[in-house]
Amino acid sequence: MQVNALTELKKDPKMVELLKYNSYWLKELNRDPTSIKRYKSDMKAKYHLRATDKISDAIDNIDIISNVLSALK
């Protein structure tokens, strides 16, 4: 694996953790180091780190709070 791909992996502990559970990415990253972008997007999708996931979680929290407040009335 190239040095730049290794440094990208070591920046985020979640990237290393995903690599432990999905070892097929090792083969992919060894063959094509430019696939680090696809690996990052896969990691963000699996750990719900995308902006859309965060917005959805915030909307869900607001909905729960409003339901609790309406039940207390």
Secondary structure by P-SEA (a helix, b strand, c coil): ccaaaaaaaaccaaaaaaaaacaaaaaaaaacccaaaaaaaaaaaaacccaaaaaaaaaaaaaaaaaaaaaac
